[in-house]
Amino acid sequence: MENMSRKEIDDRYVTVLTHNGFDIVTLKESSVSDEQGYRINHRNYDELFNTVKEASNQVDADMRKNNLSQ
């Protein structure tokens, strides 16, 4: 099975929610200069979301629109 994870997501990140099979992650520890927000750990997503809800809503919208699957 092909790995669909983003290569930039590594052990510095922690999964805060798995939504419909998609891991929503954030940095475990961050400083002021680091990104602040949440990412969807899937190669189709490059966006940084302000909230977990925004990220999960994007997954839902894309699944409805494109019949996207993990």
Secondary structure as UniProt FT lines:
FT   TURN            7..8
FT   TURN            11..12
FT   STRAND          13..19
FT   TURN            20..21
FT   STRAND          22..27
FT   TURN            32..33
FT   STRAND          38..40
FT   TURN            43..44
FT   HELIX           52..66
//
